[in-house]
Amino acid sequence: MSDNPSSLGETPALFDVPPAATSKGTIRVVHLYPREMSIYGDLGNVKCLATRIRRHGYEPEVIGHSPGDPFPVDGHLFVGGGGQDSGQARVEEDLERNASALRDLAAAGSPMLMICGMYQLFGNAFVTVDGRTLPGLGILDVTTQGNATRMIGPVVLDTVVGKVVGYENHSGATTLGSGQAPFGTVVHGHGNNGSDKTEGARTGNVIGSYLHGPLLPANPALADLLIGLAAVRATGRPFEPEPLLDPVADEARNRQVRRLLGG
């Protein structure tokens, strides 16, 4: 047989660690409004989390929460995506009804990833182009102003998990409150508003971001950060990760960084 590791049959497996024979515990992933707020490929974040949870030896349980459903307060990890204005309007009443539960979960350290429209709804308010103010949950100290001009294109960020890449497509310009930490610093792209080099926001274990792509498959370190936090809440034990390899994701991310930044 050839000594070339790239020969057929010798390429390292993408999913290199088989699932553990005995599950380390069940992690419940709550997908908020999968029909209304998941139109830009953000469902891929949920699929990525479920796959990586399983690869780390835990059992994923994905719960889709739709308007009017009983709210799953026993979830361990909460994810929301982007949507049209009509989608946001359909979920506002349900968000208001469950605002206290979400605020309590956030304050208790539940990990949450909110993308684009859901990021805006987790802020203080969204001010429409015609001047109407739509109140948000106030979990993140951000305010968004609607604009006629969209901010579109690939993004590279510096974050606590290293370089993060994604794709933005939003007309809202978001401003952070004076004490609000961003999710990342823009190295390439527009970010929150195209001027202050911030992207997204992070309070405790809640992350808001404009990055689609979807975000997590290309940035597995971020996915594992969220999974680790959820594993602690689910099991009461420290996270017990497996030594995963992610050659395809790493190459895709590194190529985007090189293409946009040079080198």
N, C-alpha and C positions, 0 to 999 in steps of 0.2 A: 504494500500500500504506500502511496506517496507520502513523503515527509512534509509536504506543503499543507499547513493547517487550514488553508482555504479550500482544500479539495473537498469534493462532494462526500458527505458523511462525516467530515471532521470539523465542520464549522461549529463554533461554540453555540449552544442552544440559547435562544432569546430568553426563555423562561428556564433558567439554569437550575433552580432549586425546586425539587418536587414538593407538592404540598405535604405538610407534616401528617404522619399517620394519626396522630391525636391532635385535635384542634386546641389551640392555646386559649380559645374563647371566641365569643361572637361579638362583632362590632356592627352596630346598627348605623347605617348611612341614610340620612333623611334627605331626599331630593325635593326641595321646595318648588312646587308648581311646574312639574315637568312638561305640561302641555302649553302653559301660558308663557313661561320664562325659560325657554331652552331652544331658541331658534337659530343660534349661531354656532352650532356644534358643541355647545357646552355640556350636552349629555355625555360627551367623551370623558369629562372629568369624573363623572359617577362611575362609568365603566372602568376607567383607570384605577380608581380607588378600590373598587370591588376586586379587580384582578390582583392588585398589589397586596391587599389585605390577605387574599388567599395565598399568594406567594410567600408571605411572611408567616404563614402557618395558622392564621386566624380564619374564622368563618364570617364572610360578609353577609349581612342582611340589609337589602336595599328597600326602603320604604318611600313610595311616592306620595307626597302630600299635596292634595288639590283643594281649591277653595271649598269650604263647607265641611271638609273632613275633620274628625276629631284630631287634635294636634298631638303628635307623637313626642311627648315630653321626655320619654325614656330613650330618645335617640342619643347617639354618642358623637356623631359628626354630621354637620348640616351644610348642604351645598345648594346654591341657587345660581341661575344664569341670566342671560340677557333676553330681552323681548321687545316687541313693538310697544308704542304708547298704549294701544288698546289692551295688550296683555297686562301691562302694569296697572291699568285701570281695573281690570277684572280681579286682581289679587289684592288691591289696596284694602278693601273691606275685611278680607280674611286676615291680612297682616295686622290691621287695627285690632281685630278681635283677639288675636294671639300675641299682641305686643308685649304684654306683661310676661308671658311664658318665655318668649324669645329674649327679652331683656334679662330675665332671671338666669336663663341658661348661659347667656354670654357672660354675665357677672360671675357665674360659678366656674367659668373656665372651659365651657364646651367649645371645641374647635369648629369654626365656621369659615367657609369660603364663598363669598358673594361676588358674582361677576356682573359688570356693566349695569343693567337695569336694577338688579337686586342690590348691587353696591349702592346705587343712588337711593333706593328705598330704605336702606339701613342707615342712611345719613339723617341730617336734621330736616332737610326740605329740598324739594326740586321746584325751581321757579321756571315756569314755561316761557316761551318766547313772547307770548302775549301778556305776561305779567302775573299769571295766576300762581299761587304758592300751594304746592301739594306737600303736606307734612309727611315726614318719614319717622322711623322708629327712634332715631337719636342714639343708636348704639355706637355709631361712628360719628365723630364731630366733624362732619363735612356738609357743605351746602353746594348744590349744583344749579347752574344757570343754563337754561336751554339757549341754543344759538342756531342760526341759519346755516353756519358753516360746520362741516363735519371734520373730525380729526381721524385720519385713516392711514394705516400703514404698519409695517413691522416695527417691533419694539425690542430694545435690549435694556435690561435693568441691572443695577447692582442691588442685591438684597442680602438678608441674613443667611440665605442658603447659597450665596454666590450669584453668578450671572443667571438671569431668568429671561427667556424669550417668549414672545407671543405676538398677537396681531390685534390692533385696536381699530374700532369703527364706531365712533360716538360723536354726537353733537353737543352733549352736555359738557360744560366747563366746570370742574369741581374744585372748590377751594377748601383747604384744611383749616380747622380751627387752630388757635395759637398753640395749643398743647398737643395737637394730634400728630402722631407719628405716621409717616407714609409707609406703604408696603415696600417701596423701593425708590431708588434714585434713577432718573432717566439718563441713559448713556446714548441712546438713539431712539427717536420717536417724539411724540407729543406729550404723553402722560396725562395727568389730571386736567391740565388746562393749556398746555403748549407754552407756558412761560416760566414756571417756577421750578421745573425739573423734578417735581414730585410725581409719583404714580401710586394710585391706590391709597389705602389707609390700613393701619393695624392697631387695634386696641385689644390688649390681652391676647386671646387666641382667636380673635375674629379678624379675618383678612378680607378687605374689599379691593377689587381691581377691575380695570377695563380690559384686561388681556384675554382675548379669545385664542383659538388655535386648534383644539382646546388647550388650555394652559397646562394641565398636569401631565399628560403623556410626554411632552417635551421637557418637562422639568421634574423628574422623579424625586429629587431631593425635597422639593416642596410637598409633593404627595406624601412622602414618608414622614415629614414633619407633622402633617395633619393626622396621619394614621397613628403615629406614636402617641400624640396627645389623646386621641380617641381610645387607644388601647389601654391607657392608664385609667381612663374613666370607665371603660367597659369591664375591666378585670380587677381593678384595685392593685395591680402589680406594675412594676416598671415594664416598658415596652421591651419585647424580646424579638428584635429583628433578625431576619435571615440575611446572609451576605449576598445580596442580589447584584447581578451585573446588568447594565442597561446600555449595551453598545450602540444600538440603533438610536435611542433617544439622545445619548451623549453625542453621537456624530451629527445628528440633525441639529441639535442646539449649537454645537461648536461651529458647524458650517454657517449657520445664520449669524453668529457673532463675528466670524471672520469676514463674511460677505459685507456686513453692515459697518464694521469698525476697521476693516483692513487687517493685514497681518496673516 
